[in-house]
């Protein structure tokens, strides 16, 4: 068979596998947002024909990876086969999306197939851009270079923390947006708490290098976090962005910006380097007509409906709403999208309104957490009538036991406990 014959055969197979307008709803992404919104829609309308486009065969509970890196959670408990979490009556298309044709209600797949939809939900998550830091990919998982942002690396973080008794430990945070903006410093707190209990913290030189101008984006939580920074004798460096790693020589290179905006390159030796990678919208979204200037899916931040295409909605890390990119945010967004999508389908007014809710359980020590819950503009939105700025053992129990159970058994099953939206 010639190469042309093979191409013709592939094209004919692709054409035979096209779905046309077969689906009421196509969901791009099988992460927490995609699985959760599909389950919620089917709870409301079990007759909907919904397709989930997701290439991965595994589904991860990523919020626990920080705990894994701190020796407080089993990595195996954070993964389940994708087939086990796909909602019943939804069709799983195990392929990657490669582009959108919103004018004709089509999605292109990387294998050449095309899917038609009546309504589309865009939630492919966020791209971890390891490649944007020179030399990083070659040294991840060795030479003391790790990250809790990857399933296979979080256990290595804990191994490094246990083995290191003295030396230089650097933790990094890139420019926003990133998912779980508290995770970079949470890795530092849990490591320092271990070294404190191991009576070697005084032999550690700990640095937190962040490209941001502040420690945390919601001002109310900065004072209690600073108390822990002082307790662990960690050095904070703002406007400091990791751009290169030389793993062999254990040297990290940072672009440091001074008060006048001048940028200098500084080399720093390390024994342990915990990297939070730069993060962007996936290429196929960023390069499409659905994206805003930053590359994320352009939506009305309250209704989560696309501002140009009314039959398209978006939620999770890939949408442009200016909220914290966390699983807790997706849990609230799921209900807004489910209700508003069905309202749009039936030509009703979109009344469900998202308030920007996000939550960041800040693991400041093993056994205590500051449960930061907030909405648009940094407005505090605590679930419980307790001072949210105080570290509590209760919050640790919620984070390590209750939240994972809710994720697998409630959020991904279309149950909407404490997730009802406001009304616009």
C-alpha positions as CSV (number, residue, x, y, z in Angstrom):
1,X,0.0,0.0,0.0
2,X,1.4,3.4,-1.0
3,X,1.6,6.4,1.4
4,X,-1.2,8.0,-0.5
5,X,-3.4,4.9,-0.2
6,X,-2.7,5.0,3.6
7,X,-3.7,8.6,3.8
8,X,-6.9,8.0,1.8
9,X,-7.8,5.1,4.0
10,X,-7.2,7.2,7.2
11,X,-9.4,10.0,5.8
12,X,-12.2,7.6,4.9
13,X,-12.0,6.0,8.4
14,X,-12.1,9.4,10.0
15,X,-15.1,10.5,7.9
16,X,-16.9,7.3,8.8
17,X,-16.3,8.0,12.5
18,X,-17.6,11.6,12.4
19,X,-20.6,12.2,14.6
20,X,-22.3,15.1,12.8
21,X,-24.9,16.7,15.1
22,X,-25.4,13.5,17.2
23,X,-24.8,15.1,20.6
24,X,-26.9,17.5,22.6
25,X,-23.8,18.5,24.6
26,X,-20.1,18.0,24.0
27,X,-17.8,18.4,27.0
28,X,-14.1,19.1,26.3
29,X,-12.1,17.7,29.2
30,X,-12.5,14.8,31.7
31,X,-11.1,16.5,34.7
32,X,-13.0,17.5,37.8
33,X,-15.0,20.2,35.9
34,X,-15.8,18.0,32.9
35,X,-16.9,14.9,34.9
36,X,-18.8,17.0,37.5
37,X,-20.8,19.1,35.0
38,X,-21.7,16.1,33.0
39,X,-23.0,14.3,36.0
40,X,-25.0,17.3,37.1
41,X,-26.5,17.7,33.7
42,X,-27.6,14.1,33.5
43,X,-29.1,14.4,37.0
44,X,-31.3,17.1,35.6
45,X,-32.0,15.6,32.1
46,X,-31.1,11.9,32.0
47,X,-32.1,11.8,28.3
48,X,-29.4,14.2,27.2
49,X,-26.8,12.7,24.8
50,X,-23.5,13.9,26.2
51,X,-20.0,13.2,24.9
52,X,-16.9,13.7,27.0
53,X,-13.7,14.3,24.9
54,X,-10.7,13.2,27.1
55,X,-7.5,11.5,25.9
56,X,-6.3,10.3,29.4
57,X,-7.1,6.9,30.7
58,X,-6.6,8.1,34.3
59,X,-8.4,10.6,36.5
60,X,-6.5,12.4,39.3
61,X,-7.5,14.0,42.5
62,X,-4.8,16.7,42.3
63,X,-5.6,18.7,45.5
64,X,-4.0,15.9,47.5
65,X,-0.6,16.0,45.8
66,X,0.6,18.7,48.2
67,X,-0.1,16.3,51.0
68,X,1.7,13.5,49.2
69,X,4.8,15.8,49.0
70,X,4.5,16.4,52.7
71,X,4.2,12.7,53.6
72,X,0.6,12.9,54.7
73,X,-1.2,11.1,51.9
74,X,-0.9,8.0,49.7
75,X,-0.3,8.9,46.1
76,X,-2.2,5.7,44.9
77,X,-5.3,7.1,46.5
78,X,-5.3,10.2,44.2
79,X,-5.8,8.2,40.9
80,X,-8.7,6.2,39.5
81,X,-9.2,4.8,36.0
82,X,-11.1,7.3,33.8
83,X,-13.7,4.7,32.9
84,X,-14.7,4.4,36.6
85,X,-15.6,8.1,36.9
86,X,-17.3,8.7,33.5
87,X,-21.0,9.2,34.4
88,X,-23.4,6.5,33.2
89,X,-25.2,7.4,30.0
90,X,-22.3,9.7,28.9
91,X,-20.2,8.7,25.9
92,X,-16.4,8.8,26.5
93,X,-14.5,9.7,23.3
94,X,-10.9,8.9,24.2
95,X,-9.2,11.4,22.0
96,X,-7.6,14.9,22.2
97,X,-9.5,18.0,20.9
98,X,-7.4,19.9,18.4
99,X,-9.6,22.8,17.4
100,X,-13.1,24.5,17.3
101,X,-15.4,25.5,14.5
102,X,-18.1,27.4,16.5
103,X,-19.7,28.9,13.4
104,X,-20.7,25.3,12.4
105,X,-21.0,23.8,15.9
106,X,-18.1,21.4,15.4
107,X,-15.1,20.2,17.4
108,X,-12.0,18.8,15.6
109,X,-10.1,15.9,17.2
110,X,-6.4,15.3,16.8
111,X,-7.1,12.0,15.0
112,X,-9.0,13.8,12.2
113,X,-12.5,13.1,13.4
114,X,-15.2,15.8,13.8
115,X,-17.9,16.0,16.4
116,X,-21.0,18.1,16.1
117,X,-22.9,19.6,19.0
118,X,-25.9,21.6,19.9
119,X,-24.2,23.0,23.0
120,X,-20.5,22.9,24.0
121,X,-18.8,23.0,27.4
122,X,-15.1,23.9,27.3
123,X,-13.1,22.7,30.4
124,X,-9.8,21.1,29.2
125,X,-7.9,22.4,32.2
126,X,-4.6,24.3,32.1
127,X,-1.3,23.4,30.4
128,X,1.7,23.0,32.7
129,X,4.4,24.7,30.6
130,X,7.5,22.9,32.0
131,X,9.2,23.7,28.7
132,X,9.2,27.5,29.4
133,X,12.0,27.0,32.0
134,X,15.2,26.2,30.2
135,X,16.7,22.8,31.3
136,X,13.9,21.9,33.6
137,X,12.4,18.9,31.8
138,X,15.7,17.1,31.6
139,X,16.3,17.2,35.4
140,X,12.8,16.8,36.8
141,X,12.7,13.8,39.2
142,X,16.4,13.8,39.8
143,X,19.3,16.1,41.0
144,X,17.0,17.3,43.8
145,X,14.5,18.9,41.4
146,X,10.9,18.1,42.0
147,X,7.3,19.4,41.9
148,X,4.0,18.6,43.6
149,X,2.2,19.5,40.4
150,X,2.9,16.1,38.8
151,X,1.6,12.7,40.0
152,X,4.9,10.9,39.6
153,X,6.9,13.7,41.2
154,X,5.0,14.4,44.4
155,X,6.4,11.2,46.1
156,X,9.9,12.4,45.1
157,X,9.3,15.7,46.9
158,X,8.7,13.7,50.2
159,X,11.7,11.6,49.6
160,X,13.9,14.8,49.2
161,X,12.4,16.4,52.3
162,X,13.1,13.3,54.4
163,X,16.6,12.8,53.1
164,X,17.7,16.4,53.4
165,X,19.2,17.3,56.8
166,X,21.0,20.5,56.0
167,X,21.4,22.7,53.0
168,X,19.6,25.1,50.6
169,X,15.9,24.4,49.7
170,X,14.3,26.7,47.1
171,X,10.6,26.8,46.4
172,X,9.3,28.7,43.4
173,X,6.1,30.3,42.1
174,X,5.7,31.6,38.5
175,X,3.6,34.5,37.3
176,X,-0.2,34.1,37.5
177,X,-2.4,32.4,36.5
178,X,-1.7,29.1,38.0
179,X,-4.0,26.5,39.5
180,X,-4.1,26.4,43.3
181,X,-2.1,29.5,43.9
182,X,-1.4,28.5,47.4
183,X,0.2,25.2,46.5
184,X,3.8,26.6,45.9
185,X,4.0,27.9,49.5
186,X,2.1,24.9,51.0
187,X,5.0,22.7,49.8
188,X,7.4,24.9,51.7
189,X,5.4,24.9,54.9
190,X,5.0,21.1,55.0
191,X,8.7,20.6,54.3
192,X,9.7,23.1,57.0
193,X,7.4,21.6,59.5
194,X,9.0,18.2,58.9
195,X,12.5,19.7,59.3
196,X,11.4,21.4,62.5
197,X,10.2,18.2,64.0
198,X,13.4,16.4,62.8
199,X,15.4,19.1,64.6
200,X,17.3,20.2,61.5
201,X,15.4,23.3,60.5
202,X,18.2,25.5,61.9
203,X,20.6,23.8,59.4
204,X,18.3,24.6,56.5
205,X,18.5,27.7,54.3
206,X,14.9,28.0,52.9
207,X,13.8,30.4,50.2
208,X,10.5,31.1,48.6
209,X,11.0,32.9,45.2
210,X,7.7,34.2,43.8
211,X,7.2,36.2,40.6
212,X,4.3,38.0,42.4
213,X,4.5,41.1,44.5
214,X,2.7,39.6,47.5
215,X,2.7,36.3,49.4
216,X,-1.0,35.7,48.8
217,X,-3.6,37.4,46.7
218,X,-6.2,37.8,49.5
219,X,-4.8,40.3,52.0
220,X,-6.7,38.9,55.1
221,X,-4.6,35.7,55.0
222,X,-1.2,37.3,54.6
223,X,-0.6,38.1,58.4
224,X,-1.2,34.5,59.6
225,X,0.9,33.2,56.7
226,X,3.7,35.6,57.6
227,X,3.7,34.2,61.1
228,X,4.6,30.8,59.7
229,X,7.2,32.2,57.3
230,X,8.9,33.7,60.4
231,X,8.5,30.5,62.4
232,X,10.3,28.5,59.7
233,X,12.9,31.3,59.2
234,X,12.2,31.3,55.5
235,X,13.4,34.0,53.2
236,X,10.8,35.6,50.9
237,X,11.9,37.0,47.5
238,X,9.2,38.8,45.5
239,X,9.5,39.6,41.7
240,X,11.8,36.6,41.4
241,X,11.0,34.3,38.5
242,X,12.7,31.0,37.7
243,X,13.9,30.9,34.1
244,X,16.6,28.2,34.0
245,X,17.7,25.1,35.9
246,X,21.1,23.4,35.6
247,X,20.4,20.1,37.4
248,X,23.8,18.6,37.0
249,X,25.4,21.5,38.9
250,X,22.4,22.1,41.1
251,X,22.0,25.7,40.1
252,X,18.7,27.7,39.5
253,X,18.6,30.9,37.6
254,X,16.1,33.6,38.5
255,X,15.1,36.9,36.8
256,X,15.0,39.4,39.6
257,X,13.1,42.7,39.1
258,X,13.9,45.7,41.3
259,X,11.7,48.5,42.3
260,X,12.6,50.5,39.2
261,X,11.7,47.6,36.9
262,X,15.3,46.6,36.1
263,X,15.8,42.9,35.6
264,X,18.9,41.0,36.5
265,X,19.8,37.3,36.3
266,X,20.8,35.6,39.5
267,X,22.3,32.1,39.9
268,X,21.4,30.3,43.1
269,X,22.8,26.9,44.2
270,X,20.4,24.4,45.8
271,X,20.2,21.0,47.4
272,X,16.4,20.8,46.8
273,X,14.4,22.8,44.2
274,X,10.6,22.6,44.3
275,X,9.3,24.0,41.0
276,X,5.8,25.3,40.2
277,X,5.7,25.4,36.4
278,X,4.4,28.4,34.4
279,X,0.8,27.7,33.2
280,X,-1.1,28.6,30.1
281,X,-4.3,27.7,28.3
282,X,-4.0,24.7,26.1
283,X,-2.8,25.5,22.6
284,X,-5.9,24.4,20.8
285,X,-8.0,26.7,22.9
286,X,-5.5,29.6,23.0
287,X,-5.3,29.6,19.2
288,X,-9.0,29.5,18.6
289,X,-11.8,32.1,18.2
290,X,-13.1,31.0,21.7
291,X,-10.1,32.6,23.5
292,X,-9.7,36.0,25.0
293,X,-6.4,37.9,24.8
294,X,-4.9,35.8,27.5
295,X,-5.8,32.5,25.7
296,X,-8.6,31.4,28.1
297,X,-12.2,30.7,27.1
298,X,-14.0,34.0,27.0
299,X,-17.0,34.0,29.3
300,X,-19.3,36.2,31.2
301,X,-17.9,35.8,34.7
302,X,-21.3,35.5,36.4
303,X,-23.2,33.2,33.9
304,X,-20.1,31.4,32.5
305,X,-21.6,31.6,29.0
306,X,-19.3,32.5,26.2
307,X,-19.6,36.2,25.3
308,X,-19.7,35.6,21.5
309,X,-21.3,32.1,21.2
310,X,-24.4,31.7,23.4
311,X,-24.5,27.9,23.0
312,X,-21.0,27.6,24.5
313,X,-20.1,27.6,28.2
314,X,-16.8,27.1,30.1
315,X,-15.7,26.4,33.6
316,X,-12.7,25.2,35.5
317,X,-9.1,26.2,34.9
318,X,-9.6,27.0,31.2
319,X,-12.2,29.7,31.6
320,X,-11.5,33.4,31.7
321,X,-13.4,34.1,34.9
322,X,-11.1,35.9,37.3
323,X,-11.4,33.4,40.2
324,X,-8.9,31.2,41.9
325,X,-8.3,28.1,39.7
326,X,-9.2,25.4,42.2
327,X,-11.3,22.3,42.4
328,X,-13.5,24.1,44.9
329,X,-14.2,26.8,42.3
330,X,-15.1,24.2,39.7
331,X,-17.6,22.6,42.2
332,X,-19.5,25.9,42.4
333,X,-19.2,26.6,38.7
334,X,-20.6,23.2,37.8
335,X,-24.1,24.1,39.1
336,X,-24.0,27.5,37.4
337,X,-23.2,25.9,34.0
338,X,-25.6,23.1,34.4
339,X,-28.5,25.4,35.2
340,X,-27.7,28.1,32.7
341,X,-26.9,25.7,29.8
342,X,-30.4,24.1,30.2
343,X,-32.0,27.5,30.5
344,X,-30.3,28.5,27.2
345,X,-31.4,25.3,25.6
346,X,-35.0,26.1,26.5
347,X,-34.7,29.9,25.6
348,X,-35.1,30.9,29.3
349,X,-33.3,33.6,31.1
350,X,-30.0,32.6,32.6
351,X,-30.5,33.2,36.3
352,X,-27.7,31.2,38.0
353,X,-24.8,33.5,39.0
354,X,-21.3,32.5,40.0
355,X,-19.8,34.7,42.8
356,X,-16.2,33.8,42.1
357,X,-16.0,31.3,45.0
358,X,-12.7,29.5,45.4
359,X,-11.1,27.8,48.3
360,X,-7.4,27.2,49.2
361,X,-6.7,25.0,52.2
362,X,-3.3,26.4,53.2
363,X,-1.4,23.6,54.9
364,X,0.8,25.7,57.2
365,X,1.9,22.6,59.2
366,X,1.2,18.9,59.4
367,X,-2.1,18.8,61.3
368,X,-3.3,22.4,60.8
369,X,-4.7,24.3,57.9
370,X,-5.9,27.9,57.2
371,X,-9.1,27.4,55.1
372,X,-9.1,30.3,52.8
373,X,-12.5,30.7,51.0
374,X,-13.1,33.8,49.0
375,X,-14.8,35.2,45.9
376,X,-14.5,38.0,43.4
377,X,-12.4,40.9,44.7
378,X,-11.1,38.9,47.6
379,X,-14.4,38.9,49.4
380,X,-14.3,36.3,52.2
381,X,-16.9,33.6,51.8
382,X,-16.4,31.1,54.7
383,X,-18.6,28.1,54.8
384,X,-18.4,27.8,58.6
385,X,-19.0,30.5,61.2
386,X,-15.4,30.5,62.3
387,X,-12.5,33.0,61.9
388,X,-11.1,31.7,58.6
389,X,-7.6,33.2,59.2
390,X,-6.9,30.9,62.2
391,X,-5.1,27.6,61.5
392,X,-7.3,24.7,62.7
393,X,-7.0,20.9,63.2
394,X,-10.6,20.7,62.0
395,X,-9.5,22.0,58.6
396,X,-6.8,19.4,58.4
397,X,-9.4,16.7,58.9
398,X,-11.6,18.2,56.2
399,X,-8.7,18.4,53.8
400,X,-7.3,14.9,54.4
401,X,-10.5,13.0,54.9
402,X,-13.8,14.8,54.1
403,X,-12.8,16.7,50.9
404,X,-11.4,13.6,49.0
405,X,-14.6,11.7,49.9
406,X,-16.8,14.5,48.7
407,X,-14.8,14.8,45.5
408,X,-15.2,11.1,44.5
409,X,-18.7,10.5,45.9
410,X,-20.4,13.8,45.6
411,X,-18.9,16.2,43.2
412,X,-18.2,13.6,40.4
413,X,-21.6,12.0,41.0
414,X,-23.7,15.1,40.3
415,X,-24.6,15.7,43.9
416,X,-24.5,19.4,44.7
417,X,-24.1,19.7,48.5
418,X,-23.4,23.3,49.6
419,X,-22.9,24.2,45.9
420,X,-26.1,26.0,45.0
421,X,-25.4,29.3,43.1
422,X,-26.8,32.7,43.7
423,X,-29.3,34.3,41.4
424,X,-28.5,37.1,38.9
